[in-house]
Amino acid sequence: MKRFDARKAVLDALVQRGLFREVKDNPMVVPVCSRSKDIVEPLLKPQWYVRCDEMAKMAADAVRNGDLKIIPENHLKTWFNWMDNIR
């Protein structure tokens, strides 16, 4: 179903179920595509997260053990700061 048709269908379903309250103007700026002049709407994407603390510890240990080398070495402080304080 196209988005404008879906909006009307949702509105009709709310009215039929007695859940509709009111329509208000929203003072937001609606983004418009410069090429197609179509309304740009956000697209929901599934979210995913990675537990990084174990990977960061292994990466920091790899540098400490000499398995991995950071070049130039003046970036070692930044590397360990990132890996040891990962969130």
Phi and psi in radians as a Rosetta constraint file:
Dihedral C 1 N 2 CA 2 C 2 CIRCULARHARMONIC -1.231 0.35
Dihedral N 2 CA 2 C 2 N 3 CIRCULARHARMONIC 2.707 0.35
Dihedral C 2 N 3 CA 3 C 3 CIRCULARHARMONIC -1.071 0.35
Dihedral N 3 CA 3 C 3 N 4 CIRCULARHARMONIC -0.689 0.35
Dihedral C 3 N 4 CA 4 C 4 CIRCULARHARMONIC -1.225 0.35
Dihedral N 4 CA 4 C 4 N 5 CIRCULARHARMONIC -0.622 0.35
Dihedral C 4 N 5 CA 5 C 5 CIRCULARHARMONIC -1.182 0.35
Dihedral N 5 CA 5 C 5 N 6 CIRCULARHARMONIC -0.663 0.35
Dihedral C 5 N 6 CA 6 C 6 CIRCULARHARMONIC -1.140 0.35
Dihedral N 6 CA 6 C 6 N 7 CIRCULARHARMONIC -0.689 0.35
Dihedral C 6 N 7 CA 7 C 7 CIRCULARHARMONIC -1.057 0.35
Dihedral N 7 CA 7 C 7 N 8 CIRCULARHARMONIC -0.773 0.35
Dihedral C 7 N 8 CA 8 C 8 CIRCULARHARMONIC -1.140 0.35
Dihedral N 8 CA 8 C 8 N 9 CIRCULARHARMONIC -0.708 0.35
Dihedral C 8 N 9 CA 9 C 9 CIRCULARHARMONIC -1.126 0.35
Dihedral N 9 CA 9 C 9 N 10 CIRCULARHARMONIC -0.703 0.35
Dihedral C 9 N 10 CA 10 C 10 CIRCULARHARMONIC -1.147 0.35
Dihedral N 10 CA 10 C 10 N 11 CIRCULARHARMONIC -0.767 0.35
Dihedral C 10 N 11 CA 11 C 11 CIRCULARHARMONIC -1.065 0.35
Dihedral N 11 CA 11 C 11 N 12 CIRCULARHARMONIC -0.787 0.35
Dihedral C 11 N 12 CA 12 C 12 CIRCULARHARMONIC -1.088 0.35
Dihedral N 12 CA 12 C 12 N 13 CIRCULARHARMONIC -0.710 0.35
Dihedral C 12 N 13 CA 13 C 13 CIRCULARHARMONIC -1.146 0.35
Dihedral N 13 CA 13 C 13 N 14 CIRCULARHARMONIC -0.680 0.35
Dihedral C 13 N 14 CA 14 C 14 CIRCULARHARMONIC -1.140 0.35
Dihedral N 14 CA 14 C 14 N 15 CIRCULARHARMONIC -0.732 0.35
Dihedral C 14 N 15 CA 15 C 15 CIRCULARHARMONIC -1.105 0.35
Dihedral N 15 CA 15 C 15 N 16 CIRCULARHARMONIC -0.777 0.35
Dihedral C 15 N 16 CA 16 C 16 CIRCULARHARMONIC -1.087 0.35
Dihedral N 16 CA 16 C 16 N 17 CIRCULARHARMONIC -0.606 0.35
Dihedral C 16 N 17 CA 17 C 17 CIRCULARHARMONIC -1.537 0.35
Dihedral N 17 CA 17 C 17 N 18 CIRCULARHARMONIC -0.025 0.35
Dihedral C 17 N 18 CA 18 C 18 CIRCULARHARMONIC 1.288 0.35
Dihedral N 18 CA 18 C 18 N 19 CIRCULARHARMONIC 0.386 0.35
Dihedral C 18 N 19 CA 19 C 19 CIRCULARHARMONIC -1.758 0.35
Dihedral N 19 CA 19 C 19 N 20 CIRCULARHARMONIC -0.099 0.35
Dihedral C 19 N 20 CA 20 C 20 CIRCULARHARMONIC -1.369 0.35
Dihedral N 20 CA 20 C 20 N 21 CIRCULARHARMONIC 2.340 0.35
Dihedral C 20 N 21 CA 21 C 21 CIRCULARHARMONIC -1.832 0.35
Dihedral N 21 CA 21 C 21 N 22 CIRCULARHARMONIC -1.086 0.35
Dihedral C 21 N 22 CA 22 C 22 CIRCULARHARMONIC -2.906 0.35
Dihedral N 22 CA 22 C 22 N 23 CIRCULARHARMONIC 2.914 0.35
Dihedral C 22 N 23 CA 23 C 23 CIRCULARHARMONIC -1.971 0.35
Dihedral N 23 CA 23 C 23 N 24 CIRCULARHARMONIC 2.254 0.35
Dihedral C 23 N 24 CA 24 C 24 CIRCULARHARMONIC -2.159 0.35
Dihedral N 24 CA 24 C 24 N 25 CIRCULARHARMONIC 2.598 0.35
Dihedral C 24 N 25 CA 25 C 25 CIRCULARHARMONIC -1.240 0.35
Dihedral N 25 CA 25 C 25 N 26 CIRCULARHARMONIC 2.453 0.35
Dihedral C 25 N 26 CA 26 C 26 CIRCULARHARMONIC -1.957 0.35
Dihedral N 26 CA 26 C 26 N 27 CIRCULARHARMONIC 2.095 0.35
Dihedral C 26 N 27 CA 27 C 27 CIRCULARHARMONIC -1.368 0.35
Dihedral N 27 CA 27 C 27 N 28 CIRCULARHARMONIC 0.436 0.35
Dihedral C 27 N 28 CA 28 C 28 CIRCULARHARMONIC -1.448 0.35
Dihedral N 28 CA 28 C 28 N 29 CIRCULARHARMONIC 2.804 0.35
Dihedral C 28 N 29 CA 29 C 29 CIRCULARHARMONIC -1.567 0.35
Dihedral N 29 CA 29 C 29 N 30 CIRCULARHARMONIC 2.167 0.35
Dihedral C 29 N 30 CA 30 C 30 CIRCULARHARMONIC -1.566 0.35
Dihedral N 30 CA 30 C 30 N 31 CIRCULARHARMONIC 2.101 0.35
Dihedral C 30 N 31 CA 31 C 31 CIRCULARHARMONIC -1.235 0.35
Dihedral N 31 CA 31 C 31 N 32 CIRCULARHARMONIC 2.391 0.35
Dihedral C 31 N 32 CA 32 C 32 CIRCULARHARMONIC -2.166 0.35
Dihedral N 32 CA 32 C 32 N 33 CIRCULARHARMONIC 2.363 0.35
Dihedral C 32 N 33 CA 33 C 33 CIRCULARHARMONIC -1.158 0.35
Dihedral N 33 CA 33 C 33 N 34 CIRCULARHARMONIC 2.323 0.35
Dihedral C 33 N 34 CA 34 C 34 CIRCULARHARMONIC -1.238 0.35
Dihedral N 34 CA 34 C 34 N 35 CIRCULARHARMONIC -0.439 0.35
Dihedral C 34 N 35 CA 35 C 35 CIRCULARHARMONIC -1.556 0.35
Dihedral N 35 CA 35 C 35 N 36 CIRCULARHARMONIC -0.915 0.35
Dihedral C 35 N 36 CA 36 C 36 CIRCULARHARMONIC -1.651 0.35
Dihedral N 36 CA 36 C 36 N 37 CIRCULARHARMONIC -0.217 0.35
Dihedral C 36 N 37 CA 37 C 37 CIRCULARHARMONIC 1.093 0.35
Dihedral N 37 CA 37 C 37 N 38 CIRCULARHARMONIC 0.361 0.35
Dihedral C 37 N 38 CA 38 C 38 CIRCULARHARMONIC -1.536 0.35
Dihedral N 38 CA 38 C 38 N 39 CIRCULARHARMONIC 2.703 0.35
Dihedral C 38 N 39 CA 39 C 39 CIRCULARHARMONIC -1.276 0.35
Dihedral N 39 CA 39 C 39 N 40 CIRCULARHARMONIC 2.280 0.35
Dihedral C 39 N 40 CA 40 C 40 CIRCULARHARMONIC -1.621 0.35
Dihedral N 40 CA 40 C 40 N 41 CIRCULARHARMONIC 2.067 0.35
Dihedral C 40 N 41 CA 41 C 41 CIRCULARHARMONIC -2.002 0.35
Dihedral N 41 CA 41 C 41 N 42 CIRCULARHARMONIC 2.601 0.35
Dihedral C 41 N 42 CA 42 C 42 CIRCULARHARMONIC -1.164 0.35
Dihedral N 42 CA 42 C 42 N 43 CIRCULARHARMONIC 2.537 0.35
Dihedral C 42 N 43 CA 43 C 43 CIRCULARHARMONIC -1.974 0.35
Dihedral N 43 CA 43 C 43 N 44 CIRCULARHARMONIC 2.061 0.35
Dihedral C 43 N 44 CA 44 C 44 CIRCULARHARMONIC -1.239 0.35
Dihedral N 44 CA 44 C 44 N 45 CIRCULARHARMONIC 2.310 0.35
Dihedral C 44 N 45 CA 45 C 45 CIRCULARHARMONIC -2.099 0.35
Dihedral N 45 CA 45 C 45 N 46 CIRCULARHARMONIC 2.579 0.35
Dihedral C 45 N 46 CA 46 C 46 CIRCULARHARMONIC -1.141 0.35
Dihedral N 46 CA 46 C 46 N 47 CIRCULARHARMONIC 2.437 0.35
Dihedral C 46 N 47 CA 47 C 47 CIRCULARHARMONIC -1.668 0.35
Dihedral N 47 CA 47 C 47 N 48 CIRCULARHARMONIC 2.530 0.35
Dihedral C 47 N 48 CA 48 C 48 CIRCULARHARMONIC -2.495 0.35
Dihedral N 48 CA 48 C 48 N 49 CIRCULARHARMONIC 2.644 0.35
Dihedral C 48 N 49 CA 49 C 49 CIRCULARHARMONIC -2.336 0.35
Dihedral N 49 CA 49 C 49 N 50 CIRCULARHARMONIC 2.676 0.35
Dihedral C 49 N 50 CA 50 C 50 CIRCULARHARMONIC -2.125 0.35
Dihedral N 50 CA 50 C 50 N 51 CIRCULARHARMONIC 2.308 0.35
Dihedral C 50 N 51 CA 51 C 51 CIRCULARHARMONIC -1.323 0.35
Dihedral N 51 CA 51 C 51 N 52 CIRCULARHARMONIC 1.952 0.35
Dihedral C 51 N 52 CA 52 C 52 CIRCULARHARMONIC -1.712 0.35
Dihedral N 52 CA 52 C 52 N 53 CIRCULARHARMONIC -0.212 0.35
Dihedral C 52 N 53 CA 53 C 53 CIRCULARHARMONIC -1.095 0.35
Dihedral N 53 CA 53 C 53 N 54 CIRCULARHARMONIC -0.709 0.35
Dihedral C 53 N 54 CA 54 C 54 CIRCULARHARMONIC -1.219 0.35
Dihedral N 54 CA 54 C 54 N 55 CIRCULARHARMONIC -0.719 0.35
Dihedral C 54 N 55 CA 55 C 55 CIRCULARHARMONIC -1.105 0.35
Dihedral N 55 CA 55 C 55 N 56 CIRCULARHARMONIC -0.732 0.35
Dihedral C 55 N 56 CA 56 C 56 CIRCULARHARMONIC -1.124 0.35
Dihedral N 56 CA 56 C 56 N 57 CIRCULARHARMONIC -0.700 0.35
Dihedral C 56 N 57 CA 57 C 57 CIRCULARHARMONIC -1.099 0.35
Dihedral N 57 CA 57 C 57 N 58 CIRCULARHARMONIC -0.754 0.35
Dihedral C 57 N 58 CA 58 C 58 CIRCULARHARMONIC -1.117 0.35
Dihedral N 58 CA 58 C 58 N 59 CIRCULARHARMONIC -0.685 0.35
Dihedral C 58 N 59 CA 59 C 59 CIRCULARHARMONIC -1.165 0.35
Dihedral N 59 CA 59 C 59 N 60 CIRCULARHARMONIC -0.731 0.35
Dihedral C 59 N 60 CA 60 C 60 CIRCULARHARMONIC -1.165 0.35
Dihedral N 60 CA 60 C 60 N 61 CIRCULARHARMONIC -0.737 0.35
Dihedral C 60 N 61 CA 61 C 61 CIRCULARHARMONIC -1.125 0.35
Dihedral N 61 CA 61 C 61 N 62 CIRCULARHARMONIC -0.603 0.35
Dihedral C 61 N 62 CA 62 C 62 CIRCULARHARMONIC -1.082 0.35
Dihedral N 62 CA 62 C 62 N 63 CIRCULARHARMONIC -0.659 0.35
Dihedral C 62 N 63 CA 63 C 63 CIRCULARHARMONIC -1.280 0.35
Dihedral N 63 CA 63 C 63 N 64 CIRCULARHARMONIC -0.722 0.35
Dihedral C 63 N 64 CA 64 C 64 CIRCULARHARMONIC -1.106 0.35
Dihedral N 64 CA 64 C 64 N 65 CIRCULARHARMONIC -0.634 0.35
Dihedral C 64 N 65 CA 65 C 65 CIRCULARHARMONIC -1.426 0.35
Dihedral N 65 CA 65 C 65 N 66 CIRCULARHARMONIC -0.194 0.35
Dihedral C 65 N 66 CA 66 C 66 CIRCULARHARMONIC 1.559 0.35
Dihedral N 66 CA 66 C 66 N 67 CIRCULARHARMONIC 0.069 0.35
Dihedral C 66 N 67 CA 67 C 67 CIRCULARHARMONIC -1.245 0.35
Dihedral N 67 CA 67 C 67 N 68 CIRCULARHARMONIC -0.449 0.35
Dihedral C 67 N 68 CA 68 C 68 CIRCULARHARMONIC -2.265 0.35
Dihedral N 68 CA 68 C 68 N 69 CIRCULARHARMONIC 2.423 0.35
Dihedral C 68 N 69 CA 69 C 69 CIRCULARHARMONIC -2.101 0.35
Dihedral N 69 CA 69 C 69 N 70 CIRCULARHARMONIC 2.280 0.35
Dihedral C 69 N 70 CA 70 C 70 CIRCULARHARMONIC -1.663 0.35
Dihedral N 70 CA 70 C 70 N 71 CIRCULARHARMONIC 2.169 0.35
Dihedral C 70 N 71 CA 71 C 71 CIRCULARHARMONIC -2.137 0.35
Dihedral N 71 CA 71 C 71 N 72 CIRCULARHARMONIC 2.245 0.35
Dihedral C 71 N 72 CA 72 C 72 CIRCULARHARMONIC -1.314 0.35
Dihedral N 72 CA 72 C 72 N 73 CIRCULARHARMONIC 2.733 0.35
Dihedral C 72 N 73 CA 73 C 73 CIRCULARHARMONIC -1.177 0.35
Dihedral N 73 CA 73 C 73 N 74 CIRCULARHARMONIC -0.292 0.35
Dihedral C 73 N 74 CA 74 C 74 CIRCULARHARMONIC -1.219 0.35
Dihedral N 74 CA 74 C 74 N 75 CIRCULARHARMONIC -0.097 0.35
Dihedral C 74 N 75 CA 75 C 75 CIRCULARHARMONIC -1.629 0.35
Dihedral N 75 CA 75 C 75 N 76 CIRCULARHARMONIC 0.016 0.35
Dihedral C 75 N 76 CA 76 C 76 CIRCULARHARMONIC -1.046 0.35
Dihedral N 76 CA 76 C 76 N 77 CIRCULARHARMONIC -0.730 0.35
Dihedral C 76 N 77 CA 77 C 77 CIRCULARHARMONIC -1.060 0.35
Dihedral N 77 CA 77 C 77 N 78 CIRCULARHARMONIC -0.760 0.35
Dihedral C 77 N 78 CA 78 C 78 CIRCULARHARMONIC -1.135 0.35
Dihedral N 78 CA 78 C 78 N 79 CIRCULARHARMONIC -0.758 0.35
Dihedral C 78 N 79 CA 79 C 79 CIRCULARHARMONIC -0.987 0.35
Dihedral N 79 CA 79 C 79 N 80 CIRCULARHARMONIC -0.892 0.35
Dihedral C 79 N 80 CA 80 C 80 CIRCULARHARMONIC -1.200 0.35
Dihedral N 80 CA 80 C 80 N 81 CIRCULARHARMONIC -0.566 0.35
Dihedral C 80 N 81 CA 81 C 81 CIRCULARHARMONIC -1.094 0.35
Dihedral N 81 CA 81 C 81 N 82 CIRCULARHARMONIC -0.789 0.35
Dihedral C 81 N 82 CA 82 C 82 CIRCULARHARMONIC -1.141 0.35
Dihedral N 82 CA 82 C 82 N 83 CIRCULARHARMONIC -0.873 0.35
Dihedral C 82 N 83 CA 83 C 83 CIRCULARHARMONIC -1.243 0.35
Dihedral N 83 CA 83 C 83 N 84 CIRCULARHARMONIC -0.648 0.35
Dihedral C 83 N 84 CA 84 C 84 CIRCULARHARMONIC -1.392 0.35
Dihedral N 84 CA 84 C 84 N 85 CIRCULARHARMONIC -0.320 0.35
Dihedral C 84 N 85 CA 85 C 85 CIRCULARHARMONIC -2.073 0.35
Dihedral N 85 CA 85 C 85 N 86 CIRCULARHARMONIC 0.546 0.35
Dihedral C 85 N 86 CA 86 C 86 CIRCULARHARMONIC -1.173 0.35
Dihedral N 86 CA 86 C 86 N 87 CIRCULARHARMONIC 2.522 0.35
